Amino acid sequence: MIKLTINTKRKLLGLLTLFSLATTALAVTPYDGVASNGDTIRLVDLGLPSGTLWADRNIGADCPADTGNYYAWGETEQKKFYTWGTYMCTTSDECGTTYDPVFAALGNNPDISGTLFDAATVIWGNNYRMPTLAQIDELNNASLTTWTWTVQTDKQGHSMNGYLVTSKSNGNSIFLPASGYMDNAYLDGFGTEGSYRSAMRCNDLKYQAYVLYFNHSASKHNSMYGSRFAGRVIRPVSVQAATNVNEFSAQVVIPSCESKKTLRDGHLFITLPNGNTYHLNGSKK
């Protein structure tokens, strides 16, 4: 008789549950388009050839200047620690095998857009998706958009660095905060880097997934890939396509909001939605 360890039983039960979910239609409660502070979430038409509409803020953000929540790839909840040990695949070698819940449910399909692994769809509803690699590359296209490093200021007078991405065809724009990323319990690159999740896993390196990355110090913004387990922010796109470049132009104004950042003795701290507070250099308080 074959005896299964508790850990193996847990994995098998999880895989059977995910397989059952994946074989049925994804049913989620439609998102009402209102942030937790009552502010309206806007879809911005950047006049892109694909017609993609980008949300004006990240998941979990009360306004465009907030970082929002951090997620591992394919997971839909925040957590305190972002490591392989806390991820759906407990080691990088498990990714792309039957121990990988995404692989078990979707096979070799690298795109989790619109599935139960897409945080934008699960949290905001069926009208929203994590962006694909093609949509990220389109946003980065220098012939379509201009990227300007700038600062957004909240009601408290605290600032958030990031890029203002402006359409060359209609002048509409979105702000991408330099939110950094979570590694274990530490927030790295805050204020200088952005690392935004996509719905696309790498084909050859199945433990990696594509991200929209920018680094102000290096003066670059591009698509690249990074570890699936790390905590990164998500900027949703809408499945609704723009039919007129001016259709959503009135929805581009970036509102102010209540900040989650505080100044203490001349130092800037950021408090994440899970209650953890970090100093700007990444040290947990």
N, C-alpha and C positions, 0 to 999 in steps of 0.2 A: 504494500500500500504506500502510495506517495503522500508524504506529509508536507503541507504547505506552511510556510512561516506566516506570522501575522502580517508582515509587510507585503508578502506576495498576495495574500488574501485581499488586503486593502487595495492593491493595484488592480487585481482582477475584477473586484467589485466595481471600482471606479471606471474601468474600461467598459464593462458591460452596461453600466448606467449611461455613459457617454455615447456608446453605440446606439442604445435605445433612443436617446435624444436626437442623435444625428439622423436617424432614419425617419423622423417625423418632422413636420413643418415647424420652423422656429416661430414660436408664439410669444410675443412680449407685449407689455402694456405700452401703447404709443406715448411718446414723450410730449409734454404739453408746451414745450418751447419756452419755459419760464425758469430762470435760475432760482436758487434758494433764497435770494434776496428780493425776488419779485421782478428783477430786470428781464426784459425781453431778449432772448437769444436771436441773433440775426444771421441770415444767410447772405453772403456777399458774392455778387457776380463780378468776377475779374475779367470778363470778356475773353475767357480762354477758349481755344478751338473746340475742346471737348464739351464745353458748356457746364463744366463742373462748378458747383456752388460750394464755397468753403464757409464753415461756421466762423463766427467772429471771436470765438473763445474756445479754450480747451475743456474737456470733460471735467466737471467738478469746479470750474472757475465761475465766480460770481460776476466777473467782468473780464474784458479782453486783456487787462493788465495783470490778472492773476495767473499763477502757474497751473492751478487745477490739481488733479490727482495723478498719481504715478502707477503704471501697470506693467507687469511682465507680459511678454507677447503671448496672446491666446488666453490670458486670464482676465477676469472681469471684476475683480475686487482688489482693493489696496491691502497691503500687509506691512508689518513692521520691518521684516528682514527680506532682502532680495538677494538670494543665493541659489545655487543649484539645489541645495538641501531643502529649500522651501518651495521649489518650483515643481510644476507638474511632471517634468522629467528630472529625477533626482541627480542625474549625471548627464554630461554632454553626450556620452555614448548612447544613452537611451533615446535621444532625439532621432526620429525617423525609423523607430522600431515599434513593435507592438506595445512597448511600455510607454510610448508617447501617445497621450490621449488624442492629440490633433491627428497624428498619423493613423491611429486606430479608427478614427471616425471618418477622415477624409482621404486617406491613402496618400499618394504622391502629389496631390493637388497642393501647391504652395500658397494658395490664396484662401484666407479665412474670412474674406469680406462677406458680411451678411449672415454668417453662421453663428452658432452658440458660443464661438470663441472670439467673436468680434465685439469688443467692449462698447463701441459706439452704437451698434444695433441693440445689444442687450440692455444698455442703460438708457439710451435716448429713444429707441424705437426703430421700427422697420424702415423709416425714411432716411436713416443715417448709416454711414459706413466709416470704417477706418480707410484712409486713402490707399490706393494701389501704388505700386512703384511708378507706373506711367503717369499718374496724377501728380506725384511728388516731382518727377522730372519735368513735367509741364510747368509747375509752379516755379521751378528753378531756371526755366528757359529765359536767357537774357534778352531774347527778342520779344518776349511777352511781358516780362515784369521787371521792375527795378527794386532792388533791395537796399534800404537805407537804415543804418544803425541809428537808433533813437532811444528816447526815454519817455515812458508814460508815467504820469504822476497821479496818485490817488488822492482821496479827500484829506488824508492825513499829511500830505506833502511828501510821502515816501515815494521813491522812484523804482521803476523796473526797467532794466535794459532789455533790448530786443530789436528785432528787425521789423520795419514797416515794409510790407511787400505791396507794391503799387502796380496796378495794371497800366500798361502802355497804351491800351486801346480805349479805356473809359475813365481812367483816373481813380477808380475805386481801390480800396486797400484793406488789408488785414494786418494785425499786429501779432507777431510771434515772440512771446517772452523768452528770454534766455533762462530757461527753467532748469538746465543741467539734467542730471539723471541720478537715480538711486542705485548704489552698489552696497549690498548688505544693509546696514542701517545708516549709511552716510550719503549725504547729498553732495555730489561733485559737479564742478563746472557752473554752479549757479552764478548768474550775472554776466557770464562770458560765453557760454555755450548753450545750444539748443539741441535736443535729441528727441525727435517726434516719431512715434511709432507708425508703421505702415501695416497693411494687412498681409504683406508678402513675406514668406519665408525664403531663404536661399535654397536653390535647388541642390547645389553640391555640398554646402555646409549646412546641414539640417539643424544644427544647434544655433544658427545665426538667423537673424531676420533683418530686413531692410528698414532703414530709418531716414528721416529728413534731418540732416545734421548741419549745424552751422557753428562756426567759431570766429568770434569777432577779432581775437588776437591774430589769427591766421588769415583774416579777411576772406573767408571762404564759406560757401553754402552749397551743399550738394547732397545726393543720395549716397549712402554707404550702408554697411551692415554691422550689426553688433549683437552681443549675446542676448538670447531670448529671455534669460532670467532677470536681467536688469530692469529697474523701474523707470519707465519713460512716460512722458505725457502724450496725450492723444488729441489731435485736432480733427474732428469729424468733417466729412463732406456729405452732401445730400445726394440722394439718388435722383432727385428732381433736377433736370437740366435747364439751364437758362435758354430762353428762346429770343431774348432781346437784351443787348448789353446794358440797357438803361433800366431794365425791369426792376432791379433791386437796388438802384443807386441811392434811394432815400434811406436805406437800411445800413449804411456804412458808418454812421457816426459812432465813435467809440465812447460809451458812457463812462463816467467815473463810478467808483464802487468802494465799498468798505474794505480797507486793506487787511490782509492777513500778515503783514509785515510790521515789525515794531522796532523802535530805536531804544536801546538801553545803554546808558553811559557812553554814548557816541558810537555804538556798534549796532549793525543791522541784523535782525533775526527774522526768520521766516517760520511760520507755523503751518504745518500741513493739515489737511482735513482730518487725519487720524489722531491729531493732538500732539504729535511729536514736533518739537521746536529745535531748529538748527541755526547755528551761527553761520554767517556767510561763507566761511572757509570750510564748512562741512562738518564741524564738530557738533555732536549732539549735546544739548543742554539737559 
